[in-house]
Each structure stands twice: as C-alpha cells, then as structure tokens.
Amino acid sequence: MMGTSTARVFDDALALPVEQRLALVDVLLGSLNSPIDPQIERLWMDEVERRVAQIESGDATLIDGEEAFSRLRAKYRG
C-alpha cells in the first residue's frame, strides 16, 4: 500500500512539465545503480524525445491504457 507522502510525491511529479518529468526519470533510473550503456541510454532518450515531440505536435494518436491493453489481448489471443 502506498503511503500518503509517496502518493503526494507521485502527484507532484505528474504535475511537472514534460521536460522536468524526463529529467526526473533520468535521475530515478540512474539511482537504481544498474550498469547502463551510455549509447543505449542516449538512444532511449532520443526515442523518448521523439515520442514527446510527436505528442506535442499532434502527430501521435493517443489511446488510453485500457484500450491499449484490450487491443493487445485481442491481438495475441490468436
């Protein structure tokens, strides 16, 4: 169960502008102490930035999570 202070941190993080959320993700992932190949990390950051740009420009068609999972279940059930 998530504590009140944890929920508040999540709410505060989600209220940040996209660029600040990306920076927060970078810091949090770095804090996991897993070895990260700098080239792979850069490629992922490029991909994230590309996707954010598509969303902000309106070039991406967004669907909610439930719809996405519903489509995936239908696709992979056979």
Beta strands, then each sheet from edge to edge (+ up, - down):
end
